[in-house]
Amino acid sequence: MSIKTTATIEDLYRVPEDGKAEIVNGELVLMAATGFMPGRAGGEIYVSLREYERRSKSGYALPDNVGFIVNLPNRRSFSPDAAFYRGQTYGWKVS
């Protein structure tokens, strides 16, 4: 009989620097690298979000490989290919 432990946010910090992971259903799930076309599509979405950020001044466009801690059913984190963030920057210098 094995006892399964629930993955934590601290586990995300231990993922190798060139890796990407999310917590899904309590498990640390390593994400595979994307290919050329998905990477390009994510880049195009980021560019569009960055243009919106500059026009609206209402948030921050973020590229791939940025992790978010969330409290969703079956999810504690996610790392989208591009995102628009309107929350606190927690004292980080944002230009």
C-alpha positions as CSV (number, residue, x, y, z in Angstrom):
1,M,0.0,0.0,0.0
2,S,1.4,3.4,-1.0
3,I,0.5,6.8,0.4
4,K,0.2,9.5,-2.2
5,T,1.1,13.0,-1.1
6,T,-0.5,16.1,-2.6
7,A,1.8,18.4,-4.6
8,T,2.4,21.8,-3.2
9,I,3.4,25.2,-4.5
10,E,6.9,24.5,-3.1
11,D,7.1,21.5,-5.4
12,L,6.8,23.9,-8.4
13,Y,9.9,25.8,-7.2
14,R,11.9,22.5,-7.3
15,V,11.1,21.9,-11.0
16,P,14.4,22.2,-13.0
17,E,14.9,25.7,-14.4
18,D,14.3,24.7,-18.0
19,G,11.2,22.8,-17.0
20,K,7.5,23.7,-16.7
21,A,4.9,22.1,-14.5
22,E,1.4,22.6,-13.1
23,I,-0.5,21.1,-10.2
24,V,-3.6,19.2,-11.4
25,N,-5.7,17.0,-9.2
26,G,-3.1,17.3,-6.5
27,E,-0.3,16.0,-8.7
28,L,2.7,17.7,-10.1
29,V,2.4,17.4,-13.9
30,L,5.4,18.1,-16.0
31,M,4.6,20.0,-19.2
32,A,6.3,19.1,-22.4
33,A,7.9,21.7,-24.6
34,T,5.7,23.0,-27.4
35,G,6.6,22.9,-31.1
36,F,7.1,25.7,-33.6
37,M,3.5,26.4,-34.5
38,P,2.1,26.4,-30.9
39,G,5.0,28.5,-29.8
40,R,4.4,31.0,-32.6
41,A,0.6,31.1,-31.9
42,G,1.4,31.9,-28.2
43,G,3.8,34.6,-29.3
44,E,1.1,36.2,-31.5
45,I,-1.4,36.2,-28.6
46,Y,1.2,37.7,-26.3
47,V,1.9,40.5,-28.8
48,S,-1.8,41.3,-29.1
49,L,-2.1,41.3,-25.3
50,R,0.9,43.6,-25.0
51,E,-0.7,46.1,-27.5
52,Y,-3.9,46.0,-25.4
53,E,-1.9,46.6,-22.2
54,R,-0.3,49.7,-23.7
55,R,-3.6,51.1,-24.9
56,S,-5.7,50.2,-21.8
57,K,-3.2,50.6,-19.0
58,S,-5.4,48.2,-17.1
59,G,-3.1,45.2,-16.5
60,Y,0.0,43.3,-17.7
61,A,0.6,41.1,-20.7
62,L,2.7,38.0,-19.8
63,P,4.4,35.6,-22.1
64,D,4.8,31.8,-21.7
65,N,6.4,30.2,-18.7
66,V,4.7,32.4,-16.0
67,G,3.0,30.4,-13.3
68,F,-0.2,31.4,-11.5
69,I,-1.3,30.1,-8.1
70,V,-5.1,29.6,-8.2
71,N,-7.8,28.1,-6.2
72,L,-9.9,26.3,-8.8
73,P,-11.6,22.9,-8.7
74,N,-8.8,20.3,-9.2
75,R,-6.2,23.0,-9.9
76,R,-3.7,24.8,-7.7
77,S,-1.6,26.3,-10.5
78,F,-1.4,26.8,-14.2
79,S,1.1,28.2,-16.7
80,P,-0.6,29.4,-19.8
81,D,1.1,30.2,-23.1
82,A,0.1,33.9,-22.7
83,A,-1.9,35.8,-20.1
84,F,-3.3,39.1,-19.1
85,Y,-3.0,39.9,-15.4
86,R,-4.9,42.6,-13.5
87,G,-3.9,41.8,-10.0
88,Q,-1.4,43.1,-7.5
89,T,2.3,43.1,-8.5
90,Y,3.4,42.6,-4.8
91,G,6.0,45.3,-4.9
92,W,7.7,44.1,-8.1
93,K,9.0,46.9,-10.2
94,V,6.9,47.0,-13.4
95,S,7.9,49.2,-16.3
